[in-house]
Amino acid sequence: MNDAVHAAEAAQTAALALKHADTFLVFGAGGDIGAPSEGLFDNDTRVLSRLHLSLGGRRPERLSAALSQDNVFFSAHLTNRKLLARGVVATPEGVIHIERRRFLWQRRLYERIALTNFGQAAVRVPLEIGFGADFRDMFEVRGARRRARGTVTPPVVGSDRVVLAYTGLDGVWRRSVVAFAPAPERLDQGEARFAVDLAPNATAVVHLEVGPGEATPSEARFRAGAAAARRAMRRVRRRGARLSSGTPLFAAWLDRSAADLALLTTELDTGPYPYAGIPWFSTTFGRDAIITALQTLWLDPDLARGVLRFLARNQAQEHSRFRDAAPGKIVHEMRKGEMTAQDELPFARYYGGVDTTPLFVVLAGAHAERTGDFGLVEELWPALVAAMGWIEGEGDSNGDGLLDYARGEASGLANQGWKDSSDSVFHADGTLAEGPIALVEVQGYVFAASRTMAALAARRGDAAAAAHWAARAEAVRAAVEARFWMEDLGCYALAIDGAGAPCRVRASNAGQLLWSGLPAPERARRVIGQLGTAGFDTGWGIRTVAREAARFNPMSYHNGSVWPHDTALCAAGAARYGGRELALRLLQRMFEAAVRFGMRLPELFCGFARAPGEPPIAYPVACLPQAWAAGSAFMLLQSALGLAVDGARGEIRVDRPALPHGVNLLRVRGLRVGNATSTLIFRRMGERVACSAEEGPVRIVRTDQE
């Protein structure tokens, strides 16, 4: 079948994804690979760019396709269209059933194609499998242009396999061995052809493997690899507490969110680390991983430990304008592809994230409070001190007491907060802000980091350091209240630009500021009131900027869309100041959005107002799954439950717990508190939700007794 036709058809259906370690696969709903963003990627290189299955030159009809509940397997059920022989119908449509089943394991794609004849007569099925590899770097796939590329090696065609290879400008030889069993009748550099004879009710199987090394596919290899992949995923899923509910849809959302986090979590030598998202961000990101770890800290503190250790190991030690690096900064992004290895782009080890460094400190303190493990604090202490050194020194480029950013070179990111698109920081008239830029929520992170360091230093017996950081926190608080607050708008400004002028734009950044605990209570209540209005609240979640903003566009990446993780942080901030009703409402709405997205919240979706009977409107190139979108379910739930775990005291604090409408029971199994493990039950009792411990010597402290 024509490649352009395949690509066009693939673009009309939602892409699916599998992942294992640093290898991931993006493909169309029928299992084919052909759309521009699809392929098998290994260490940021596309090692398989085309995979098409056809019968007699015609693409099969798709019956159904799905990922397994644990995200390990993909299966598709297809059937044949009419098969012609010498101009007449040899096999009518809907007679041959084709099942495609695949998974990834240790840098290799395994696929099993089973054909079953449900007709009354024997048939010969012409099966074709087209394939190809362009060995393009991830950034090329995303649209980057290169002056030169490496050398494609002529394919080596054997009886049952084809070796596709490429030597990059970085000197690395990359290859894909595409192997079949049984051997095809005809095999060339881009297609395998089989003539499959099927008696009535008979089944024939073709195995396919794609990987960097030689292998001979077989049923035994497929089964062994599948069992190993499933065991590995089960080990990841067993870590941390598990949630269950008597409400099937709500339970399905929580389970899908946990499965997506498990899929994206990669076991590094420093511990588990959540890669940001598929397809564009399946690698180590600092900010995304920290936020994900904070979202899930109450359930799984081991994830935070792995994130902290990895980021401390990769903390910047030297200056680089190209990489936006300075001693003490925490890494923003790390890549392994050819373009970054050649320094065509700075992202091999890139530090252009202004918020990652204070968030690193915040996570370290939150992990210590959650677990009571201050041994990890001692291990990380030099990295924490270095991080604060950068925040208080070079991070404040103009000495005004605010953490700011301005990229070193044009190849870096123009905006270095979480809203990192080039047009995301602007003034009321739409004029783009010029750097150095101080974002409002980042000052909240600095405030929280300073308070964290003051508490940790006091615990270590360093009174002078504790006093210094406590004073620093109050100085940041005073600066934000004086310079960012907009009394006439009842909100905090988005940012302060390089000339010292506030960006008088109402944005969700102010909601994230609440999460840090910086605002005065009265101002916090006014911000909560703003977030609950139609200017921000779409009925599905919180817009990134209010509807009246000059650059508002509900279809944009950062200027009016809805990001689940952003909504979750706003909800957590509201709950911190007593805005539990807003937090519960946002949990309910995110759950309802998830139902309409197949139980999987995307990276973002469009910020159009909710219309009766209509679903939320998808953003066309959103990552799916995305770690902090999946993690938002757990931060939203924690905010609604009013739950906090104090590992040092060995207690769980619960404040006015609430559950979404229709959810009457929630169990939290295997919740670790210090050295104990407990199961919590939240049960609706009339107008209130009761909390009890089913097992385990854990003390529950109700802080809502009136």
C-alpha positions as CSV (number, residue, x, y, z in Angstrom):
1,M,0.0,0.0,0.0
2,N,1.2,3.5,-0.8
3,D,3.2,5.1,2.2
4,A,1.4,8.4,1.9
5,V,-2.0,6.7,2.2
6,H,-0.8,4.8,5.2
7,A,0.4,8.0,6.9
8,A,-2.8,9.9,6.1
9,E,-5.0,7.1,7.6
10,A,-2.7,6.8,10.6
11,A,-3.1,10.5,11.3
12,Q,-6.8,10.1,11.6
13,T,-6.6,7.8,14.6
14,A,-5.2,8.4,18.1
15,A,-1.7,7.2,18.6
16,L,-0.9,4.5,21.2
17,A,2.4,4.0,23.0
18,L,4.5,1.3,24.7
19,K,7.7,1.9,26.7
20,H,10.5,0.1,28.4
21,A,13.5,1.8,29.9
22,D,14.9,4.2,27.2
23,T,13.0,2.6,24.3
24,F,9.4,3.6,23.4
25,L,7.1,2.9,20.5
26,V,4.4,5.2,19.1
27,F,1.9,3.7,16.6
28,G,-1.5,4.0,15.1
29,A,-4.6,2.3,16.5
30,G,-4.3,-0.7,14.1
31,G,-0.7,-1.2,15.0
32,D,1.0,0.3,11.9
33,I,3.7,2.9,12.1
34,G,3.8,5.7,9.5
35,A,2.6,9.1,10.7
36,P,5.3,11.7,11.2
37,S,5.6,11.4,14.9
38,E,5.3,7.6,15.1
39,G,8.1,5.1,15.3
40,L,10.3,2.9,17.5
41,F,12.7,5.2,19.4
42,D,15.8,4.1,21.3
43,N,17.9,6.6,23.2
44,D,16.4,9.5,21.3
45,T,16.8,8.0,17.9
46,R,14.1,6.7,15.7
47,V,15.2,3.2,14.8
48,L,12.0,2.1,13.0
49,S,10.0,4.7,11.1
50,R,7.7,2.5,9.1
51,L,5.8,-0.8,9.8
52,H,2.8,-1.6,7.7
53,L,0.7,-4.8,7.5
54,S,-1.4,-5.5,4.5
55,L,-3.2,-8.5,2.9
56,G,-3.0,-8.6,-0.9
57,G,-1.9,-5.0,-0.9
58,R,-4.9,-3.8,1.1
59,R,-4.9,-2.6,4.7
60,P,-7.0,-4.8,6.9
61,E,-10.2,-3.5,8.6
62,R,-9.7,-2.7,12.2
63,L,-12.2,-4.3,14.6
64,S,-10.6,-3.2,17.9
65,A,-7.3,-2.2,19.5
66,A,-6.2,-1.6,23.1
67,L,-3.4,-1.6,25.6
68,S,-3.5,-4.0,28.4
69,Q,-4.5,-2.6,31.8
70,D,-0.8,-2.7,32.9
71,N,0.4,-1.0,29.8
72,V,2.7,-3.9,28.9
73,F,0.9,-5.3,25.8
74,F,-0.8,-3.9,22.8
75,S,-3.3,-6.0,20.9
76,A,-5.3,-5.3,17.8
77,H,-8.0,-7.4,16.1
78,L,-8.4,-6.9,12.3
79,T,-10.1,-8.7,9.5
80,N,-9.5,-8.9,5.8
81,R,-11.1,-6.9,3.0
82,K,-11.9,-8.8,-0.2
83,L,-8.9,-10.6,-1.6
84,L,-8.6,-10.9,-5.3
85,A,-6.9,-13.5,-7.5
86,R,-6.7,-12.9,-11.2
87,G,-9.4,-10.3,-11.0
88,V,-12.0,-12.4,-9.1
89,V,-12.8,-12.6,-5.4
90,A,-10.7,-15.4,-4.0
91,T,-11.6,-14.7,-0.3
92,P,-14.6,-12.6,0.7
93,E,-14.2,-9.9,3.3
94,G,-14.5,-10.7,7.0
95,V,-13.3,-14.3,6.8
96,I,-9.7,-13.9,8.0
97,H,-9.1,-12.8,11.6
98,I,-5.8,-11.1,12.3
99,E,-4.5,-10.6,15.8
100,R,-1.5,-8.4,16.4
101,R,0.1,-8.6,19.8
102,R,3.2,-6.8,20.8
103,F,5.4,-5.5,23.7
104,L,8.8,-4.0,24.3
105,W,11.5,-5.6,26.4
106,Q,15.2,-4.7,26.7
107,R,15.5,-2.4,23.6
108,R,13.5,-4.9,21.4
109,L,10.1,-4.9,19.8
110,Y,8.4,-8.3,19.9
111,E,5.3,-8.8,17.7
112,R,3.1,-11.9,17.1
113,I,0.7,-11.9,14.1
114,A,-1.8,-14.7,14.2
115,L,-4.1,-15.3,11.2
116,T,-7.2,-17.5,11.5
117,N,-9.5,-18.7,8.7
118,F,-13.1,-18.6,9.7
119,G,-14.3,-19.4,6.2
120,Q,-15.7,-22.6,4.8
121,A,-12.9,-23.2,2.3
122,A,-9.1,-23.3,2.4
123,V,-7.4,-20.0,1.4
124,R,-4.0,-18.7,0.6
125,V,-3.5,-15.3,2.3
126,P,-1.0,-12.9,0.8
127,L,0.6,-11.2,3.8
128,E,2.9,-8.2,3.3
129,I,4.9,-6.4,6.1
130,G,6.6,-3.2,5.0
131,F,9.3,-1.7,7.2
132,G,12.0,1.0,7.2
133,A,14.2,3.0,9.5
134,D,15.3,6.7,8.9
135,F,17.5,6.9,12.1
136,R,16.4,10.4,12.7
137,D,17.2,12.2,15.9
138,M,14.2,13.0,18.2
139,F,14.6,16.7,17.5
140,E,14.6,16.1,13.7
141,V,11.3,14.2,14.2
142,R,10.0,17.2,16.1
143,G,11.0,19.5,13.2
144,A,14.6,20.6,13.8
145,R,16.6,21.1,10.6
146,R,20.2,19.9,10.3
147,R,23.0,21.1,8.0
148,A,24.3,17.6,7.6
149,R,23.5,14.0,8.6
150,G,25.6,10.8,9.0
151,T,25.8,7.9,6.6
152,V,23.1,5.4,5.9
153,T,24.6,1.9,5.5
154,P,23.1,-0.1,2.5
155,P,20.7,-2.7,4.0
156,V,21.9,-6.2,4.4
157,V,19.2,-8.7,3.3
158,G,19.2,-12.3,4.5
159,S,16.7,-15.1,4.2
160,D,14.8,-14.2,7.3
161,R,16.2,-10.8,8.4
162,V,17.2,-7.3,7.2
163,V,19.9,-5.2,8.9
164,L,19.3,-1.5,8.6
165,A,22.1,0.7,9.9
166,Y,23.3,4.3,10.2
167,T,26.6,5.9,11.4
168,G,26.0,9.3,12.9
169,L,28.1,12.4,12.9
170,D,28.9,11.5,16.5
171,G,30.6,8.3,15.3
172,V,28.0,6.0,16.8
173,W,26.8,3.1,14.7
174,R,23.1,2.5,15.1
175,R,21.3,-0.5,13.7
176,S,18.0,-2.2,13.6
177,V,17.7,-5.9,12.8
178,V,14.3,-6.7,11.5
179,A,13.8,-10.5,11.8
180,F,10.9,-12.8,10.9
181,A,9.9,-16.4,11.6
182,P,9.1,-18.3,9.5
183,A,11.2,-16.9,6.8
184,P,9.3,-14.9,4.2
185,E,8.8,-16.2,0.7
186,R,10.2,-12.9,-0.5
187,L,12.3,-10.4,1.4
188,D,13.9,-7.2,0.3
189,Q,15.2,-4.1,2.0
190,G,11.8,-2.7,2.8
191,E,9.2,-5.5,2.6
192,A,8.6,-9.1,3.7
193,R,6.0,-11.2,1.7
194,F,4.3,-14.4,2.9
195,A,1.9,-16.7,1.3
196,V,0.0,-18.2,4.2
197,D,-2.1,-21.3,3.5
198,L,-5.0,-21.7,5.9
199,A,-7.5,-24.6,6.1
200,P,-10.9,-23.8,7.6
201,N,-10.6,-22.9,11.3
202,A,-6.8,-23.2,11.0
203,T,-4.4,-20.6,12.5
204,A,-0.9,-19.6,11.3
205,V,1.5,-17.4,13.2
206,V,4.2,-15.0,12.1
207,H,6.7,-13.6,14.6
208,L,8.6,-10.3,14.1
209,E,11.3,-8.8,16.2
210,V,13.1,-5.5,15.8
211,G,16.2,-4.7,17.9
212,P,19.8,-3.6,17.8
213,G,21.2,-7.2,18.0
214,E,20.7,-10.5,16.2
215,A,18.0,-12.8,17.3
216,T,15.8,-15.5,15.8
217,P,12.1,-14.9,16.7
218,S,10.0,-17.8,18.0
219,E,7.0,-18.5,20.1
220,A,9.2,-19.5,23.0
221,R,11.1,-16.2,22.8
222,F,7.9,-14.2,22.6
223,R,6.4,-16.0,25.7
224,A,9.6,-15.6,27.7
225,G,10.0,-12.0,26.9
226,A,6.3,-11.3,27.6
227,A,6.6,-13.0,31.0
228,A,9.7,-11.0,31.9
229,A,8.1,-7.7,30.8
230,R,5.0,-8.3,32.9
231,R,7.0,-9.3,36.0
232,A,9.0,-6.2,35.7
233,M,5.9,-4.0,35.5
234,R,4.4,-5.8,38.5
235,R,7.5,-5.0,40.6
236,V,7.0,-1.3,39.8
237,R,3.3,-1.4,40.5
238,R,3.9,-3.1,43.9
239,R,5.9,-0.2,45.2
240,G,3.9,2.3,47.3
241,A,0.4,2.4,48.5
242,R,-2.5,1.2,46.3
243,L,-5.9,2.8,45.9
244,S,-9.3,1.2,45.4
245,S,-12.9,2.4,45.3
246,G,-16.3,0.9,45.1
247,T,-17.1,3.2,42.2
248,P,-15.9,1.5,39.1
249,L,-15.2,4.5,36.9
250,F,-13.3,6.4,39.6
251,A,-11.4,3.2,40.4
252,A,-10.5,2.8,36.7
253,W,-9.2,6.4,36.5
254,L,-6.9,5.9,39.6
255,D,-5.7,2.6,38.2
256,R,-5.0,3.9,34.8
257,S,-3.1,6.9,36.3
258,A,-1.0,4.5,38.4
259,A,-0.4,2.3,35.4
260,D,0.8,5.3,33.3
261,L,3.2,6.4,36.0
262,A,4.5,2.8,36.2
263,L,5.0,2.8,32.4
264,L,6.9,6.1,32.5
265,T,9.1,5.2,35.5
266,T,12.5,3.9,34.5
267,E,14.8,2.1,37.0
268,L,18.1,4.0,37.0
269,D,21.1,3.2,39.2
270,T,20.0,6.0,41.5
271,G,16.5,4.6,41.9
272,P,13.2,4.9,40.1
273,Y,12.7,8.0,37.9
274,P,9.5,9.1,36.1
275,Y,10.3,10.1,32.5
276,A,8.2,13.1,31.5
277,G,6.0,11.8,28.7
278,I,5.6,10.1,25.3
279,P,6.5,10.9,22.6
280,W,8.5,14.1,22.9
281,F,9.7,13.9,26.5
282,S,10.5,10.3,27.2
283,T,13.7,11.2,29.1
284,T,14.9,12.6,32.4
285,F,13.4,16.1,33.1
286,G,14.1,17.8,36.4
287,R,10.9,19.9,36.9
288,D,8.5,17.2,35.7
289,A,10.0,14.5,37.8
290,I,10.0,16.7,40.9
291,I,6.4,17.7,40.5
292,T,5.4,14.1,39.8
293,A,7.3,12.9,42.9
294,L,5.5,15.6,45.0
295,Q,2.1,14.6,43.6
296,T,2.7,10.9,44.6
297,L,4.8,11.5,47.7
298,W,2.0,10.5,50.1
299,L,1.6,7.2,48.3
300,D,5.2,6.3,47.2
301,P,8.1,8.2,48.8
302,D,10.6,5.9,47.0
303,L,10.0,7.7,43.8
304,A,11.0,11.0,45.4
305,R,14.2,9.4,46.7
306,G,15.2,8.2,43.3
307,V,14.5,11.6,41.7
308,L,16.5,13.4,44.4
309,R,19.5,11.2,44.1
310,F,19.6,11.4,40.3
311,L,19.3,15.2,40.3
312,A,21.9,15.6,43.0
313,R,24.3,13.5,40.9
314,N,23.8,15.6,37.8
315,Q,23.9,19.0,39.5
316,A,25.8,21.6,37.6
317,Q,29.5,22.1,38.6
318,E,30.6,24.7,36.1
319,H,29.4,27.6,33.9
320,S,28.2,27.2,30.4
321,R,26.2,29.8,28.5
322,F,25.4,27.2,25.9
323,R,23.8,24.9,28.5
324,D,22.5,27.7,30.8
325,A,24.5,26.0,33.5
326,A,26.0,27.5,36.7
327,P,27.3,25.7,39.8
328,G,24.5,24.6,42.0
329,K,21.8,24.5,39.3
330,I,19.6,21.4,39.0
331,V,19.4,19.8,35.5
332,H,16.3,20.6,33.4
333,E,16.7,18.0,30.7
334,M,19.1,15.3,29.5
335,R,19.2,13.7,26.1
336,K,21.2,10.9,24.4
337,G,20.7,11.5,20.7
338,E,23.1,12.4,17.9
339,M,22.2,16.1,17.7
340,T,22.8,16.7,21.4
341,A,26.0,14.6,21.4
342,Q,27.3,16.9,18.6
343,D,26.3,20.0,20.5
344,E,23.9,21.0,17.7
345,L,21.5,21.6,20.6
346,P,22.3,22.1,24.3
347,F,20.0,19.4,25.7
348,A,22.5,16.6,26.3
349,R,22.7,18.1,29.8
350,Y,20.7,21.3,29.9
351,Y,20.1,23.6,32.9
352,G,17.6,26.1,31.5
353,G,14.9,25.7,34.1
354,V,14.6,28.5,36.7
355,D,12.2,26.6,39.0
356,T,13.9,23.2,39.1
357,T,16.5,24.2,41.6
358,P,14.2,25.5,44.4
359,L,11.8,22.7,43.7
360,F,14.6,20.2,44.3
361,V,15.1,21.7,47.8
362,V,11.4,21.6,48.4
363,L,11.2,18.0,47.5
364,A,14.0,17.0,49.8
365,G,12.3,18.6,52.7
366,A,8.9,17.2,51.8
367,H,10.5,13.7,51.6
368,A,12.1,14.0,55.0
369,E,8.8,15.1,56.6
370,R,6.9,12.4,54.8
371,T,9.3,9.6,55.7
372,G,11.3,10.7,58.8
373,D,14.4,9.7,56.8
374,F,16.9,12.5,57.6
375,G,19.7,10.2,56.5
376,L,18.9,11.1,52.9
377,V,19.1,14.8,53.9
378,E,22.6,14.3,55.2
379,E,23.5,12.5,51.9
380,L,22.1,15.4,49.9
381,W,23.2,18.3,52.1
382,P,26.1,19.5,50.0
383,A,23.8,19.5,46.9
384,L,21.1,21.4,48.9
385,V,23.6,24.0,50.1
386,A,24.9,24.4,46.5
387,A,21.4,24.8,45.2
388,M,20.7,27.6,47.7
389,G,24.0,29.2,46.8
390,W,22.9,29.5,43.2
391,I,19.4,30.7,44.1
392,E,20.8,33.5,46.4
393,G,23.7,34.3,44.1
394,E,23.8,34.0,40.3
395,G,20.1,33.2,40.2
396,D,19.3,36.7,41.2
397,S,21.0,38.4,38.3
398,N,20.1,42.0,39.2
399,G,20.3,41.8,42.9
400,D,16.7,42.7,43.6
401,G,16.0,39.6,45.8
402,L,14.0,37.7,43.2
403,L,15.1,34.5,41.3
404,D,15.1,35.3,37.6
405,Y,16.2,33.9,34.3
406,A,17.5,35.0,30.8
407,R,18.8,32.4,28.4
408,G,22.5,32.3,27.7
409,E,22.3,31.6,23.9
410,A,19.6,31.6,21.3
411,S,19.6,27.8,21.1
412,G,18.3,27.6,24.7
413,L,14.8,28.2,26.0
414,A,13.5,31.7,25.9
415,N,11.2,31.2,28.8
416,Q,12.5,28.9,31.6
417,G,9.5,28.4,33.9
418,W,7.0,25.6,33.4
419,K,5.3,27.7,30.7
420,D,8.3,27.6,28.5
421,S,6.8,28.5,25.1
422,S,8.2,31.7,23.6
423,D,5.0,33.8,24.0
424,S,3.9,32.7,27.5
425,V,5.2,35.7,29.5
426,F,3.6,39.0,28.5
427,H,2.2,42.3,29.6
428,A,-1.4,43.4,29.8
429,D,-1.2,44.8,26.2
430,G,0.2,41.5,24.9
431,T,3.8,42.8,24.6
432,L,6.3,40.0,25.4
433,A,8.3,40.5,28.5
434,E,12.0,40.9,28.2
435,G,14.5,39.4,30.6
436,P,15.7,38.8,33.1
437,I,12.2,37.7,34.1
438,A,11.1,36.8,37.7
439,L,8.0,34.5,37.7
440,V,5.6,34.8,40.6
441,E,5.3,31.1,41.4
442,V,9.0,30.7,41.3
443,Q,9.4,33.2,44.1
444,G,7.0,31.0,46.0
445,Y,9.2,28.0,45.4
446,V,12.2,30.0,46.7
447,F,10.2,31.0,49.8
448,A,9.3,27.3,50.4
449,A,12.9,26.2,49.8
450,S,14.3,28.8,52.2
451,R,11.9,27.7,54.9
452,T,12.8,24.0,54.2
453,M,16.5,24.8,54.6
454,A,15.9,26.7,57.8
455,A,14.1,23.8,59.3
456,L,16.7,21.3,58.2
457,A,19.6,23.4,59.4
458,A,17.9,23.8,62.8
459,R,17.5,20.1,63.0
460,R,21.2,19.7,62.2
461,G,22.1,22.1,65.0
462,D,23.2,25.0,62.8
463,A,21.4,27.9,64.3
464,A,23.2,30.6,62.2
465,A,22.3,28.9,58.9
466,A,18.7,28.3,60.1
467,A,18.4,32.0,61.0
468,H,19.8,33.1,57.6
469,W,17.4,31.0,55.6
470,A,14.4,31.9,57.8
471,A,15.2,35.6,57.2
472,R,15.6,34.9,53.5
473,A,12.2,33.4,53.3
474,E,10.6,36.4,55.0
475,A,12.5,38.8,52.7
476,V,11.1,36.9,49.6
477,R,7.6,37.0,51.1
478,A,7.8,40.7,51.6
479,A,9.2,41.3,48.1
480,V,6.4,39.3,46.5
481,E,3.6,40.9,48.5
482,A,5.0,44.4,47.7
483,R,5.9,44.0,44.0
484,F,3.5,41.4,42.5
485,W,0.2,42.0,44.2
486,M,-2.4,43.8,42.0
487,E,-5.0,45.2,44.3
488,D,-7.3,46.3,41.5
489,L,-7.4,42.8,40.0
490,G,-7.4,40.9,43.3
491,C,-4.5,38.7,42.0
492,Y,-0.7,38.5,41.8
493,A,1.1,39.6,38.6
494,L,2.4,36.9,36.3
495,A,6.0,38.1,36.5
496,I,8.3,41.1,36.8
497,D,10.3,41.9,33.7
498,G,13.9,43.0,33.3
499,A,12.9,46.7,33.6
500,G,11.2,46.0,36.9
501,A,7.7,46.3,35.5
502,P,5.0,43.8,36.5
503,C,3.2,41.7,33.9
504,R,-0.3,42.6,34.9
505,V,-1.9,39.4,33.7
506,R,-4.1,37.1,35.8
507,A,-2.6,33.6,35.3
508,S,-2.7,30.2,37.0
509,N,0.8,31.0,38.2
510,A,-0.9,32.8,41.1
511,G,-2.7,29.5,42.0
512,Q,0.6,27.7,42.1
513,L,1.9,30.5,44.4
514,L,-0.8,29.5,46.9
515,W,0.7,26.0,47.0
516,S,4.0,27.4,48.4
517,G,2.2,29.0,51.3
518,L,3.6,32.5,50.7
519,P,0.5,34.7,50.3
520,A,-1.2,36.4,53.2
521,P,-4.5,34.6,54.0
522,E,-6.8,37.4,52.9
523,R,-5.0,37.7,49.5
524,A,-5.0,33.9,49.2
525,R,-8.8,33.9,49.6
526,R,-9.1,36.5,46.9
527,V,-7.0,34.4,44.5
528,I,-9.1,31.4,45.3
529,G,-12.2,33.4,44.4
530,Q,-10.6,34.4,41.1
531,L,-9.7,30.8,40.2
532,G,-13.3,29.8,40.7
533,T,-14.7,32.3,38.2
534,A,-15.6,31.6,34.6
535,G,-12.5,33.5,33.5
536,F,-10.3,30.7,34.8
537,D,-12.6,27.7,35.4
538,T,-13.6,26.1,32.1
539,G,-15.9,23.5,33.8
540,W,-13.1,20.9,33.1
541,G,-10.2,22.6,34.9
542,I,-8.2,25.8,35.3
543,R,-7.0,27.8,32.3
544,T,-3.3,28.8,32.3
545,V,-4.4,32.5,31.8
546,A,-7.7,34.2,32.4
547,R,-10.0,34.7,29.5
548,E,-9.5,38.5,29.3
549,A,-5.7,38.2,28.8
550,A,-4.4,39.9,25.6
551,R,-2.8,36.7,24.3
552,F,-5.6,34.4,25.5
553,N,-6.1,31.5,23.0
554,P,-7.8,28.3,24.3
555,M,-6.0,26.3,21.6
556,S,-2.5,27.6,22.5
557,Y,0.1,25.6,24.4
558,H,0.3,27.9,27.5
559,N,-2.0,30.9,26.9
560,G,-5.4,29.6,27.8
561,S,-5.2,25.8,27.7
562,V,-5.9,23.5,30.6
563,W,-3.0,21.5,32.1
564,P,-4.0,18.8,34.6
565,H,-0.9,19.2,36.7
566,D,-1.4,23.0,36.9
567,T,-5.0,22.5,38.0
568,A,-3.8,20.0,40.6
569,L,-1.3,22.5,42.0
570,C,-4.0,25.2,42.1
571,A,-6.3,22.8,43.9
572,A,-3.6,22.0,46.4
573,G,-2.9,25.7,47.0
574,A,-6.6,26.4,47.5
575,A,-6.9,23.5,50.0
576,R,-3.9,24.8,51.9
577,Y,-5.8,28.0,52.6
578,G,-9.1,26.4,53.4
579,G,-10.5,26.4,49.9
580,R,-11.5,22.7,50.1
581,E,-14.7,23.3,48.1
582,L,-12.7,24.4,45.0
583,A,-10.2,21.6,45.4
584,L,-13.1,19.0,45.5
585,R,-14.8,20.6,42.5
586,L,-11.6,20.5,40.5
587,L,-11.1,16.8,41.4
588,Q,-14.6,16.1,40.2
589,R,-14.1,18.0,37.0
590,M,-10.7,16.4,36.2
591,F,-12.3,13.0,36.8
592,E,-15.1,13.8,34.4
593,A,-12.5,15.0,31.8
594,A,-10.5,11.8,32.3
595,V,-13.7,9.7,31.6
596,R,-14.0,11.4,28.3
597,F,-10.3,10.9,27.5
598,G,-10.5,7.2,28.0
599,M,-9.5,7.4,31.7
600,R,-6.1,8.9,30.7
601,L,-5.6,12.6,31.2
602,P,-3.4,14.1,28.5
603,E,-0.5,16.6,29.0
604,L,-3.0,19.4,28.2
605,F,-6.3,20.1,26.5
606,C,-8.0,23.1,25.0
607,G,-9.4,25.8,27.3
608,F,-12.9,26.2,25.8
609,A,-15.8,26.5,28.2
610,R,-17.6,23.3,29.0
611,A,-20.7,22.8,26.9
612,P,-23.6,20.5,27.9
613,G,-23.2,17.0,26.5
614,E,-19.9,17.8,24.8
615,P,-16.5,16.4,25.8
616,P,-13.4,18.5,26.5
617,I,-11.6,19.5,23.3
618,A,-8.2,17.8,22.8
619,Y,-5.0,19.6,22.1
620,P,-3.7,17.9,18.9
621,V,-0.1,17.1,19.8
622,A,-0.3,16.6,23.6
623,C,1.9,13.9,25.1
624,L,-0.1,10.9,26.2
625,P,0.7,9.5,28.7
626,Q,2.4,12.3,30.6
627,A,3.8,11.8,34.1
628,W,2.6,14.9,35.8
629,A,-0.8,14.6,34.1
630,A,-1.2,11.1,35.5
631,G,0.1,12.2,38.9
632,S,-2.4,15.0,39.1
633,A,-5.1,12.5,40.0
634,F,-3.3,11.7,43.3
635,M,-2.5,15.3,44.2
636,L,-6.1,16.3,43.6
637,L,-7.3,13.4,45.7
638,Q,-4.9,14.2,48.5
639,S,-6.2,17.8,48.5
640,A,-9.8,16.7,48.7
641,L,-9.0,14.2,51.5
642,G,-7.0,16.8,53.5
643,L,-4.5,14.1,54.2
644,A,-0.8,14.6,55.3
645,V,1.6,11.9,56.4
646,D,4.2,12.8,59.1
647,G,6.8,10.0,59.1
648,A,8.8,11.5,61.9
649,R,5.9,11.5,64.3
650,G,4.4,8.3,62.9
651,E,1.0,9.8,62.3
652,I,-1.5,10.7,59.6
653,R,-3.3,14.0,59.8
654,V,-6.7,14.3,58.2
655,D,-8.6,17.6,57.8
656,R,-12.2,17.6,56.7
657,P,-11.9,14.8,54.2
658,A,-14.2,14.9,51.1
659,L,-14.9,12.5,48.2
660,P,-16.3,13.3,44.8
661,H,-20.0,13.0,44.0
662,G,-20.9,9.3,43.6
663,V,-17.8,8.0,45.4
664,N,-18.7,6.6,48.8
665,L,-15.8,4.5,49.6
666,L,-12.0,4.7,49.1
667,R,-9.3,2.4,50.4
668,V,-5.6,3.2,50.7
669,R,-3.8,-0.1,51.1
670,G,-0.2,-0.4,52.1
671,L,0.4,3.2,53.2
672,R,3.8,3.4,54.9
673,V,4.2,5.6,57.9
674,G,7.6,5.4,59.4
675,N,8.3,1.7,60.0
676,A,4.6,0.8,60.0
677,T,2.2,0.0,57.2
678,S,-1.5,0.7,57.3
679,T,-4.7,0.6,55.3
680,L,-7.0,3.6,55.5
681,I,-10.7,3.6,54.7
682,F,-12.6,6.8,53.8
683,R,-16.3,6.2,53.9
684,R,-19.2,8.6,53.3
685,M,-21.4,8.9,56.3
686,G,-24.3,11.1,55.5
687,E,-23.0,14.6,55.0
688,R,-19.4,13.8,56.1
689,V,-16.6,11.5,55.2
690,A,-15.2,9.3,58.0
691,C,-11.6,8.0,58.1
692,S,-10.4,4.9,59.9
693,A,-7.4,2.6,59.9
694,E,-8.3,-1.0,59.0
695,E,-4.9,-2.4,60.1
696,G,-1.5,-1.2,61.2
697,P,-0.3,0.7,64.3
698,V,-0.8,4.1,62.8
699,R,-2.2,7.1,64.6
700,I,-4.8,9.2,62.8
701,V,-5.1,12.8,64.0
702,R,-8.3,14.5,63.0
703,T,-7.5,18.3,62.7
704,D,-11.1,19.2,61.8
705,Q,-12.8,18.5,65.2
706,E,-14.9,21.5,66.1
